[in-house]
Amino acid sequence: MQATIYRSTGSWYVAKTASGEVFQARMKGVMKIDEEISSTNPIAVGDIVEIVPEDGDATANNAMITEIADRRNYIVRSSPHKKGKQKHIVAANLDQAMLICTVKEPRTSNGFMDRFLVTAAAYHIPVTLVFNKKDIYREKELDKFAGLQALYEDIGYKVLLVSAVTGEGIEELNAAMKNKITLMSGHSGVGKSSLINRLLGLELRTKAVSGWSGKGLHTTTFAEMYDIPQGGQLIDTPGVREFGVVEIERTELSHYFLEMQPYLSRCQFNNCLHINEPGCAVKAAVDAGEIDVDRYVSYASILESLQTESY
C-alpha cells in the first residue's frame, strides 16, 4: 500500500496512508533508491513510499518500506556532519517553503537567506520570507525589516512580518498554507516552533536564544510533517546554523538569482560567471544599481563555495 513519510528518525519512519492509518516503518534491506541522490537520508519526510505491513502483533502497526516513488522536487543542503562529501535531503514533494527569519535575537544573515532561496529556485519551489518576533522590534529593527522587505519583494518574493507571541500575522500564514504542503525552515532560535504552536495548536518544545552567543538553540530534533486543520500539511525541520548549496553547477548559479535572469542573455560570453569577464551585463547592472550589491556579494560567495566544495 502507498503511504507518506510523516517523520524521519534515522532508521525508523512514521508513514501515514491516505485513509489515515499510521505505521512505524523501516527500510527493506535491498530496495530501489534513486542512484542519482547520494544523501545521508535515503528517505525524507514528504516522500511517497510503498509499504508492506509486517506479520506479528497487529496492534504494533509495523511495516516494511519496499519502494520510494519518484520525487517531484526536494530541498537539499550539504550534510552538517559530512560537509563536502554528502548531502542531506531536508524534505520532498513540496508546494512551497517558508523561511523563518529574524532581524535580531538571532539575526538572520542575507547570505543564509540567499542560499536557501537559490536552492529552492533550483527546484522551482516558491518561497515566502517570514520575519518573526515583531513584538521585540523597535524603530531600528523595523527600518531594517523595511529595507529587506523592499529588496526581496522587488525581486519577486513574498515577505511577511509576524509575531508568534502576539499572534499578529498568523491568520495570513494560515491562509497561505491552506491545502498546500509547506516546508518551514530557519535558523535555530528564530521562533519556528513557537510559530507552529500558534498555527496548529501544538505544544512543541521551545528554548530561548543563548544569551552569550546570540545564537539559537535546537529544539526540533527530527523533521516531521503535521496535518493542517484547514487542509494541507506543514513540515517542521531542525533549525540550521548553515545552509550549504549543493547540486548546482557554477555556470547555472546566476539563473537562480531571479533578478539576474533578465541580464544573462546580454553578457558577451554564454558561460559568463559575472566575476572578471569583460562585457558582463550582470556586473553592469550592479554598478548601475539595478541589482542589489549585497545580493551580488551573496552570489560571489556562493560561487566561490561551489568551486572549493566537491559533492
C-alpha positions in Angstrom: 0.0 0.0 0.0 1.0 3.6 -0.5 1.9 6.0 2.3 3.5 9.3 3.0 6.5 9.7 5.3 5.5 12.0 8.2 8.5 11.6 10.5 12.1 10.5 10.0 14.3 9.5 12.9 17.1 7.8 11.1 16.4 4.2 10.8 12.6 4.3 11.6 9.9 6.3 9.9 6.3 7.2 10.6 4.3 6.5 7.5 0.6 7.5 7.1 -1.8 6.2 4.4 -4.4 8.2 2.6 -7.1 6.6 4.9 -5.2 7.9 8.0 -3.6 4.6 9.1 -0.2 5.2 10.8 2.7 2.7 10.6 6.1 2.5 12.2 8.2 1.7 9.1 11.7 0.7 8.3 13.6 0.2 5.0 13.8 -3.1 3.4 17.4 -4.4 3.2 17.6 -4.2 -0.5 15.3 -1.7 -2.2 15.2 0.6 -5.2 16.7 4.0 -4.3 17.4 6.8 -6.8 21.0 6.3 -7.7 21.5 10.0 -8.6 20.8 11.0 -5.0 23.7 10.3 -2.7 22.5 11.5 0.6 22.7 10.9 4.3 19.0 10.1 4.4 17.7 7.9 1.5 14.1 8.5 2.7 12.9 12.0 3.6 9.8 13.5 5.2 7.3 14.1 2.4 8.4 11.0 0.4 5.7 8.8 -1.1 6.5 5.2 -0.4 5.2 1.7 -0.8 4.9 -0.2 2.4 4.1 -3.8 3.3 2.6 -4.4 6.8 4.7 -6.9 8.8 3.3 -10.1 10.3 3.1 -10.3 14.1 1.4 -8.1 16.6 -1.4 -6.3 14.7 -1.5 -3.5 17.3 2.1 -2.6 16.6 1.4 -1.4 13.1 4.9 -2.1 11.9 5.7 -2.1 8.2 8.5 -2.5 5.7 9.2 0.2 3.1 9.8 -1.5 -0.2 10.0 1.4 -2.7 10.2 5.2 -2.9 8.2 6.9 -5.6 9.9 9.5 -7.8 10.1 12.9 -6.1 8.6 15.9 -7.9 11.1 18.1 -6.1 13.0 18.4 -2.8 15.1 20.8 -0.8 18.7 19.7 -0.2 21.7 21.1 1.6 25.2 19.9 2.4 25.3 17.4 5.3 26.2 19.3 8.5 28.2 16.2 9.6 29.9 15.3 6.3 30.5 18.6 4.7 31.9 18.4 1.3 31.1 14.7 1.0 27.4 14.1 1.2 24.1 16.0 1.1 21.0 15.9 3.3 17.5 16.0 1.8 15.5 18.4 4.0 12.1 17.4 2.7 10.4 16.2 -0.5 7.4 16.8 -2.7 6.7 20.4 -1.6 4.3 23.0 -2.9 6.1 25.9 -1.2 8.6 26.8 1.5 8.5 29.4 4.3 11.9 30.6 5.6 11.5 31.9 9.1 13.9 34.9 9.6 14.6 37.4 12.4 16.2 40.9 12.4 17.6 40.2 15.8 17.9 37.6 18.6 19.3 36.0 16.4 19.8 38.0 13.2 19.3 36.0 10.0 22.1 37.0 7.6 21.4 37.9 4.0 23.8 35.2 2.9 21.8 32.5 4.7 18.5 33.7 3.1 20.1 33.8 -0.3 21.5 30.3 -0.1 18.1 29.0 0.8 16.4 30.9 -1.9 18.8 29.7 -4.5 18.3 26.1 -3.6 14.5 26.5 -3.7 14.7 28.3 -7.0 16.7 25.4 -8.5 13.8 23.0 -7.8 11.0 25.6 -8.7 9.8 25.8 -5.1 8.1 29.1 -4.2 9.4 30.7 -1.0 7.9 33.2 1.4 10.2 35.0 3.8 8.5 35.2 7.2 10.1 37.6 9.7 9.1 36.6 13.2 9.5 38.4 16.6 7.8 41.7 15.5 6.9 42.1 19.2 10.5 42.8 20.2 11.4 45.1 17.2 11.9 48.8 17.8 12.3 51.6 15.2 15.9 50.4 14.3 14.8 46.8 13.6 11.6 47.9 11.8 13.7 50.1 9.5 16.0 47.1 8.8 13.0 44.9 8.1 11.5 47.5 5.7 14.8 47.6 3.7 14.8 43.8 3.5 11.1 43.7 2.5 11.7 46.2 -0.2 14.7 44.3 -1.5 13.2 40.9 -1.7 9.7 41.9 -2.8 11.3 43.8 -5.7 12.9 40.6 -6.7 9.6 38.8 -6.6 9.4 37.1 -3.2 6.6 37.5 -0.7 7.7 38.9 2.7 5.7 38.8 5.9 6.2 40.3 9.4 4.6 38.2 12.2 4.8 37.6 15.9 4.4 34.1 17.4 3.9 35.8 20.8 1.1 38.2 20.0 -0.4 36.2 17.1 0.0 39.1 14.6 0.2 37.8 11.0 -0.8 34.2 12.0 -4.1 34.4 10.1 -2.3 35.3 6.9 0.2 32.5 7.4 -2.7 30.0 7.9 -4.4 31.2 4.7 -1.2 30.9 2.7 -0.7 27.3 3.8 -4.2 26.0 3.2 -4.3 22.9 1.0 -0.6 23.0 0.4 2.5 21.0 1.5 4.7 23.7 3.2 8.2 23.3 4.4 9.1 25.6 7.3 12.8 26.1 7.9 15.1 28.7 9.5 18.0 29.3 11.9 17.8 27.8 15.4 16.2 30.3 17.7 14.0 32.2 15.2 10.9 31.0 16.9 9.8 28.4 14.3 8.5 26.0 17.0 6.6 28.9 18.6 5.0 29.8 15.3 4.0 26.2 14.7 2.5 26.0 18.1 0.4 29.1 17.2 -0.6 27.8 13.8 -1.5 24.3 14.8 -2.4 24.5 18.5 0.5 22.2 19.4 2.9 22.3 22.3 6.3 21.8 20.6 9.3 22.4 22.9 10.8 25.9 22.6 14.0 27.4 24.0 15.3 30.9 24.5 18.2 32.2 22.4 21.6 31.8 24.0 22.4 35.0 25.8 26.2 34.9 25.5 26.4 33.9 21.8 23.2 35.4 20.4 22.6 32.1 18.5 19.6 29.9 18.6 19.3 26.6 20.4 18.0 23.5 18.7 14.5 22.3 19.8 13.4 20.2 16.8 15.5 17.0 16.6 13.9 15.3 13.6 11.9 16.5 10.5 8.2 15.9 11.0 5.0 16.6 9.0 1.8 17.8 10.6 -1.7 17.9 9.1 -3.2 21.4 9.0 -6.7 21.7 10.3 -8.0 23.7 7.3 -6.3 21.3 4.8 -2.7 20.7 3.8 0.5 19.7 5.6 3.3 21.6 7.3 6.8 20.1 7.6 8.9 21.2 10.6 12.6 20.8 10.3 15.5 21.1 12.8 17.0 24.6 13.0 20.1 25.0 10.9 23.1 27.2 11.5 24.4 27.0 7.9 22.8 26.2 4.6 25.3 24.7 2.1 24.3 24.9 -1.5 24.8 21.6 -3.4 23.8 20.1 -6.8 24.2 23.4 -8.7 26.8 24.0 -11.4 28.8 27.2 -11.2 27.6 28.2 -14.7 24.0 27.7 -13.6 24.1 29.6 -10.3 23.1 33.0 -11.7 19.9 31.5 -13.2 18.6 31.1 -9.6 19.2 34.7 -8.6 15.9 35.8 -10.1 16.8 39.4 -10.6 19.9 38.4 -12.7 17.8 36.4 -15.2 16.9 39.3 -17.5 20.6 40.2 -17.9 22.1 36.8 -18.6 21.5 36.8 -22.4 23.1 40.2 -22.7 26.5 39.1 -21.4 29.3 38.9 -24.0 30.1 35.2 -23.2 27.5 32.4 -22.9 29.4 30.9 -19.9 29.9 34.2 -18.1 30.4 33.8 -14.4 29.8 37.5 -13.8 33.1 38.0 -11.9 36.0 39.1 -14.1 34.7 38.6 -17.6 34.5 41.6 -20.0 31.1 42.6 -21.4 29.2 41.3 -18.4 25.7 42.7 -18.2 25.2 41.5 -14.7 28.1 43.4 -13.3 27.0 46.5 -15.3 23.5 46.1 -13.7 25.1 46.0 -10.2 27.2 49.2 -11.0 24.0 50.9 -12.2 22.1 50.0 -9.0 19.7 47.7 -10.9 20.9 44.6 -8.9 21.4 45.0 -5.2 25.1 44.9 -4.3 24.6 42.7 -1.2 22.8 40.1 -3.4 25.7 40.2 -5.8 28.1 39.6 -2.8 26.0 36.6 -1.9 26.2 35.3 -5.4 30.0 35.7 -5.5 30.3 34.0 -2.1 28.2 31.0 -3.1 30.0 30.8 -6.4 33.3 30.5 -4.5 31.9 27.8 -2.3 30.9 25.8 -5.3 34.4 25.9 -6.6 36.0 24.8 -3.3 33.5 22.1 -2.3 33.1 18.8 -4.1 29.8 16.8 -4.0 
